[in-house]
Amino acid sequence: MSKNHVMSAWNGTSLLATLLIGLLLQGSAIGADWPHWRGPTGDAHAPDKGINKEWNKRPPKELWHTPMDDVNHSGACVAAGSVFTIDHAGDQDIVRALDVKTGKEIWQFKYTNTSNNGHSGWSNSTPAYDSGRLYVLSAAGELRCLDVEKRKEIWMRNIQKEFNGKCYFDYNASTLIEVCVLPGSTLAGDWPHFGGPNSDCSSPEKGINKDWKAKPPKELWRVALTDSVPGSSPGAFAGFCIVGGKLFISDHDHKAEMEIVRAIDVKTGKDIWQYKYPTTFKSWQWGFSTSVPASDSNSIYVLDRVANLTCIDAEKGDMIWNLDISAEFCGRKDAGETYVSPVIAGSNVLVVVNSGDAPTAVDIVAVNKKTGAVAWKLVAVEVAPYNCSTPTIGMLKGKLRCLLSDKSGLVCIDPEDGKVVWKLQLKGINPVRIVSPIIVGDNVLLSDSAAGGSYMVSAEGALLWRSDEKLPGGGSLCAMNSPVCVDGYLYGNGHCYRGGGVSWEMPCLEAKTGKVMWKHKMFEGGGMVAVDGVIIALHGDTAELIMIKADPTEYKELGRLPTPFKSHSVPSTFQCWTQPAVADGRLFVRNENELVCFDLK
């Protein structure tokens, strides 16, 4: 914004037409924009000084005005020398960028608005600006990110559909729907923690290449990993956290006996920084750290095999704080092996504790993200002695919940205070916990490990159906990795038992009823990710990459690639069970020795 101009931005409440008026403020020293609803600090205050305060004697001079075509409630966002607002014509919303000095239109971006709440105006949101990107929300709940310089859409997500919400309207409300951009937020293009942005093994990315037979994905780069244990049972399962153009992963330096947290540039595969610390853990199988870091963009939270929880500055790679959970809650260091990943819930990081028979045992602990202080701890659940199941954080009927798979069933916890909301005990469930729960609409899917089933549970904790009553020969929808849900149908990779033998099968089940749509002989132990209407799976044995159409009527492969790993032998043992990740238009996969990045566009 120029030194002598400021834009008056407001939420129209009963306007028949919106006028965008510039005020000449003589002697002002403008140092800030109005980048989102209620201004730079969110409290309807501007930091400007020296404005004309004698409007009775000297009314502010109108510099320009621009008519709006719609009776609307969209406010103004002022940033980077432009005024951004949302107009409407016909069945389309129009994002308009106006020159703050002249009021002349610089560009328009149009999209179809599927909402029909015309009684209160179509355009009810104030855009938000951050670092060259503009975020706009339609009355139908579609959140779009626009590139201001290139004047095109980067991504779109239907918030109402994805999170089972509703957009409410009140004709007399001064604010109808607003977008807030938080510094360091992670919404699109990232994979910020275990299970991806929605903790359900899915990515919101669109426009990927789906014809792998004609156009195989291009390898962009590969890096070596050293967190497996030479000479013992092979395997390494540290997963990916991808935020802000960096991939964070745990690795290990055997010679120096140091754990390594690496920040890798997603474009080049080059290390940006490494954070190293000594470890006394001597793994004999499955590598060293088996967890996925969690990030809120500013910091990353890393949990190693002996339950050291470390907070690291995501930009600089410096440690902020560390909590030895084994020493704190189990009475001794290295009390037990940890296979889970940390998860973020509001201002806390949650970690499941494998404390064995220690007298001070707790089952789950919440740690303040900024300070590392314990916020609450819970002892009212029964964590399985062999627990690999990371808790799931998500919304159930409008309330934030932590869903934990314990050795007898499913526990629903309020992550704010650690109180148990409900607990469901299931008969015949295998006490080995491997797969994490996923939220499916207003329900939760809990999956047993190798010898069990999958269970659909309501938001109130009632059992709706179980897969071992649906699948021939019993068995589970999944075994080593969580299933995915696409358009109301579940796709997994589980065990089926017939004639005393075990086979790996990919079943497709209707999420509402558990009805089996089809099943197909599939990939041993491998993980999968849902993206743009397809499923990308990594074969746990052969390490082949497989693209499958998410179609409840039939199993249909769209392409299959041979293993991308140079150091891979078949048959393998525990080599490729790490879940693939999708972020920034790229696919990330690993085995025990390599991390490979592919271009999905």
N, C-alpha and C positions, 0 to 999 in steps of 0.2 A: 504494500500500500504506500502511496506517496506521502510526503511529509505533511502536506496541508489538506489531506482528505481522510475522511473516515466514512464507513458505510454503516448506516443505522440498520441493524439486523433485528428482526422481531418475529414472533410467532403470531400470525394473524388469527384472530379468534372469531370474528364475525364480519370479515372484509368481503365486499362484493368484488373488489378488484384490488390487486396488490401493487403499490407504487414503490419502486426502489429509489430512495432519495439519498443523495450525497450531501453532506453538510460541510460547508467551508468553516474551518476552525482556525481563525487567525492566531498565529503565534504558537500553534500546537506543536508538540514533538511526539509524533506517532512512533511507537516502538513495537507494536504488536498487531497481529491480525485478529480476525474473528473466525477461527478455523472450524468451529462446530457449534452446536446448540448451546446457548447461554455463555458463549464467549470463551476466551483462552483458558480461564480457570474454572469454567463450569458453574459460575455463581452470578452470572449476568453483570459482571464488573469489567470495565475496560481500564487498562493501566495508563491511558492518555492523560496528559496534564495541559493546563493553559488554554482550555477551551473557552469560547465565548459564553458567558453565563448571564448576559443581559438581553434575553430574548424579547422583553417588552420594548426595549429601546432599539435593539438591532436584531431582528429576527434572522435566523439562519437562511442563507441564500441557497435556493435550489440550483444544483449544478446540472442535473439531468433527471429524466424519469423514463421508465420503460413500462408499457402496459403489459399485463398478464392476461392470458386468454381464458383462465379458469378461475372459478371461485374456489380458492384453495387456502391451505394453512401451512404451506411450505415456507420455512424461514430462509434467511440468507447466510451463506458461508462465504467469508471474505479471506482470501489467501493468495499469495503469489501474484498480486496485481489484478486479480479477477474476483468477480462476484458470482458465486454458484448458487443456483436455486432450481426448483423443479416446477415445471409448467405442465399443462395437459391440453390435448386436442384430440377429439374423437376417442379412439380406444387406446391412445398412446400417451405415456408420460414423456416429457421432454426435459432433459437435463440441459440447462442453459448456462453458458459461461459468458459473462459480460465484462467489458473493460471497466475497471473501477474509476478511471479518470473520465471516460466519455459516455459510459453506459451503452456503447455499441456492442452488439453481439459478436463474440469471437468464434464460438462454435456451438453446435447442438448435438446431443446424443438422444436418440429416441428408442423406446422399447414398448412393447404391448403390455398394458396393465390389465390383468385379468380380474381385478376387484371390481365390484359394482356398487361400492359405497359412495355413490355420487352425491348423496344428500349433504355430506360434510366436506365436499371437495375431494378430488382424486389425490392430489399431491399433498401429503400431510407430514412430510419428513423434512428436517433440515439436513442438508448434506454435511459430511465431515471430511476435512482435508488433512493429509499427513504425508509428507515426503514425496510429493509429486503424484499422489494417488487420491482420488475422490471416491468416497463411499456413499451410496444412495440406497435408500430402502423404500420399496413400493408398498402400497396399501395391501398388496397380496402377500407381503412377507418376503419378497425377493430382494436379497442384499447383493448389490453389484459393486465391484471395484473397477474404477475407470482410470486409465493412464491419461493424465491431464495433457501432457506434451503430445502424445501420439493420438489422443482423442479417440480411444477405442476401449472396448471392454476387455479387462484382464481375466476376470472370473465372475461367476454368479452362483449364489447358493440360496435355495428356498428355505429360509429359517423356519417358517411355519410348518412346512412338510417334514423337514429333517428332525425337528425337535418336538413335533406333535403339538404345536402351540396354535394360538388363535390371535388374530389382530383385532383388537377391540376399538370401537369408535364411540366418541361422545361429542355431540354437536357443540356443547358448551365448553368443552375442554380447551384449555389454552395450548396444550401439547398433546398431539395425537400419537404419533410414532416418531421416535428420534433415534439417530445413530450416534453412538459414542465411540471414538477411536481412542484406545488406551495405549500409552507408550509401551512398546515391547509386547503388544498383543500378538497372539498366534492364531490366525483364523484359517486362511487359505494358503495352499502351497507348502505347508509345513507338515511334519510328522513329529509332534512335540513330546510324545511319551509312548509307553507300551500300548499297543493296539491302535495307534494313530490318533488323529484329532478328535474323533468321537468315541474312542476306546472300543470300537467294534470291528477293527481290522478292515476299515474301508477308507477310501480317499475321495474327496469331493472333486477331484480334477476331471476336466472334460476335454474332449477333442484329441484323445490319444489315437495312435495308429493301431487299428484292430485287424489289419491284414498281414499277419506275421508270415503267412505262406509266400506272399508276393514281395513283402517288404519287411524282412526281419529287423528288429530293433538294433540300432547301432551302438556298439560299445564305446563309451566315452572315456573311461579310465578304469584302472584297477590298482589296488594297493595290497601289500602283504600284511597279514595279521599273524601274531605270534602268541595268542593266548591259549592255544591247545597245549597238551602235555606230551612231549615226545616220549615214545617208548611205553606208553600206557594206553588205556582205552581211548581211542581218538574221539575228537569232538570238541567244539567250542561254540558257545551260544550267545555271546554278548550281542545285543541288538542295537538298533539304530534310533537315534534321536536327531531330527533334522529341523532346524529352526534358523531363520535369518541367513540363509545361504551357507550354513555350517552343518556338518554332520558330526555328531558327538558319539563316541564309542569307547568302551573300555578295552584295553589291551594289556599285555604283560611283557616285561623284560626278564627273561629267565636268568641270564648271567648276573644281573645286578639285583635280582629278587625284588623288583619294583613293579607295582601296579602303574599303568599308564592310562590317563584319560586323554584322548586325542580329539582335537577339533580339526576337521578336514574340510577344505573348500569344496563345495558340491560341484563347482564348475570344472575344477582342474584335478581334484584328487590329491592336492598338495596339503601337507600339514600346516595349519595356521599357528597352532601352539600345542604343547604337550604339558600335562601336569603329572608329575611322578611322585610316588610316595612308597616307602618300604612296606613289605607285607611278610608275615611269617607263615602264611597259609601254604600248605603243600598239597595241591590237588592230585588225585589219582585218576580222576575221570571227569569228563565234561568240561575241561578247561578251568579257567580261573573265574572271573566274574561272568555270571550268566544273565545279568539283568540288562534292562534298557534304561538309560538316563531319562530324567524328566526335566523339562525346561519351561520357564515362564518368560523366555526371551532374554531377560536381564541376567539370570543365573541358571545353572544346571545343577541337578541333584543326582548324585551317583552313589549306588549301593554296591559294595563288593561282597565276596563270598563269606566273609567273617563279620558282616553286618556293620561295617564302617559306613556311615552316611556322611557324605561330604558335599558342601555347597561351594561351587566354583563360579567365579565371574565369567560369564559367557564370552565377553569381549577380550579380556586380558589373560584369562587362564589362571588367575590367582585364587587360592583358597580363601573363602570368606569365613567358614566355620566347619567344624567336624564334630560328629557325635558317635562315639563307640557304643553302639546299641547293645552288643554282647556284654561289655563291661558294666553298662548302666543298668541293664535289666536282668541279666543272667548271672551276675556275680563273678564273672570271669571273662577274660578275653578269649576269642575263638571258641565260644561255647558250642556253637553249632553252625552248620553250613546254611547259607541263605541262597535261595534260588529265585526269589521274587524281585520285582522292580518297584521303585518308589512311585507314588502317584501324588498329584497335587490336587488339593481340595480347598479352594479359597485361599486363606493366608497360611495354610499348613501343608506339610508334606507327610503323607501317611505311609507307614512301613509295617508289614506283617513280621512278627518276631518269631523265629524258630528257637525257643529257649529250652526245649527239652524238659528235664525234671528239675531245673534250677529253682530254688525256693522263692526267688523274686520274679518268677516268670510272669510276663504279660503276653497278650496275644497280638495286639496291634497298638501302635503308638503314633500320635500326631505331634509333629515338630514344627515350630514356627519357622516359616521360610526365611525370614530376615535374620533372626537371632540364633536359631538352633536350639532354643529352649523348648522343653517338653510342654505341649499345650494340654494334652490329655492322654490317658492310657486306658486300655480296656482288657479285662481278664474274663469277660463273661462268655467267650466263645472257645471252641475247641479246635485250635489250629492242628492240622494233620502233622504227624511226625515227619512225613516226607511231603513237604508242601512246595509246589512250584507255581501255585495259582496266585497271580497278582490281583488285588482288589480292583473293582471297577467303580469309577466315579461317574455319576450321571443323574439325569432328571427322571423321576417317576411321578407322574401326575402332578407336575409343577413343583416338586420338592427335590432338593439335592440329596442324593443318597450315596452311601458307600456300600457296595455289595461284595460280600466276602464268602468264598466257598470254604467251609470248614469240614472236618472229617465226617460229620453226620448229615450235612445238608447245606443250607444257604442261610446267611445272616444278613439282615438289612440294618445299617447303622446310620445315624445322623452324624455326618462328618464334622458338624459344627461343634458338638459337645461330646461325641463318642458314645452316646446312649443308644442301646439296642432298640430298634423300632419293632422288629419281629424276627423270629427265627423259625425256620422250617426244617424239621427232621424227616429224613427219607429212609424208608426201609430198603435194605439190600444195597445201599450205596457203597461203592468202593472207597475206603478211607484214604487212598492215595489221591492227592489233589494236584492236578497238572494244569488243566485248562481253566482260564478265567471266565467268569460269567459275562454275558453281553446283554445289553438292553435292547429289546425288540418291541417298539411301540411303548405301550404301558406295561409290558411284561418283562420278565427276565429269563434268559435261557441259561440253565446250569448244566454243565456237561461233566460226566464222570471221566475217569481215565480209561486205561486199556480194557478193563473187564466190565465196565459199567454202562450206563445209559445216559441220555440227555433228558432234562426235565424243564418244561415250561411252567413258570411260576408267575402268579399275578402280582400286581403292585402291593397287594395286601398280604402276600405270603401264602396264597392257596395254590396247590398243585393243579394244573390244568390238563397236562398230558405228559406221558413219558415215552421215550423212543423205543425202549426195549419191549414195549407192547405193540409197537408199530412195525419195526423192522424185522423181516424174517431172520430167524436165528439169533434174535436179540441184538445186542451190540449198541454202540454209541454213534451219535452223529459225528463225533470227532474223538481224537485220542490225545495227540501231542500238541495240537494247535487249535485255537478257537475257530468255530465256523463263521461264516459271513451270512448276512441277510440282505437280499436285494428284492425290492418291490414285493415284500410279503412272503418270500420263500427263502428257506435256509439251505445252505450248501456246506457240506463238511467233508472230513476225511477221517473215517473211523474204522474200527474193527468190526468184523462180522464173524460169528462162530458157527461152523458147520462141520459135523462129523468129527469133532475133536480137533479140527484145524482152525487156523486164523487166516483171514484174508483182509486186505485193505480195500475198502470200497468208499466211493464218493456218493452219498445219498443226497437227494433233494427232497425236502419236506415242506409242506405248507405250514407256515408259522402259526397260523390261527388254530389249526386242528391237529397238527402232527401227521397229517396224511402223507404217505410216501408217494411222491410223484414219479421218481425213477431212482435207480442206483447204477453205478458204473465202477468196474474194477479200477483202482486208482493208485496213488503214489504213497509209498511207505513213509509215514510220519511227517511229511513236508507241510509247510505253512502256505497260506493263501491270503490274498488281498483283493477286495472288490473295488473296482474303479470303472466309472463310465459305462456301466452295463455289462462288464465282463469280469471274469475272475482270473487272476494271474497266480499260478501255483508253482511251487518249487518241489520237485520230486525228491523225497527224503533219501532215496538210495542212489538213483542214477544222476541226480542233480540236473535233470532236464527242466527247462522252463516251459510251462504250458499255459496257453491262453484259452479260456473256455467261455462260451457265451452263457450269460446268466438267464437261462431259459427253463421254466418249469415243465415244459412239454417233452424235452429231450436233452441228452448230453451231446454237445456239439463243440468240438475243438476248432479254434480259429487259427491255431498254429502251435508248433512244438519245436523248441530249439535244443540242440545237444548241450551238454553241460558247458557252461562258460569257464569253468575252473580248470586251470592247467594242472593242478595237483589234485586229481580226484581219481579214485579207484572204485571199481564196481565188482562185487558188492561192497558197500561201505557200512560203517557202523557209527551211528549217531552223528553223521557228518553234516547233514543239511536239514536240521529241524528249526533253524532260526527263521522267524517270519519275515518275508519280504516287506519292503516299505516303498511307498510312492510319494514323492514330493518334488515340487518345481518341475514337473514334466519328466521326471526321471524315475527309474526303477533301481532299487538297491537290493542286492542279494549277497550272501556269503556262504562259505563252507568253513572248514577248520583252519584254512590257511590264507584265504583271499577274500577281499571285498571287491565286487564288480558293480559298476554303474552303467546303466543303459539309457539311451534317449527313447522316450515313449511317444514322442510327437511324430 
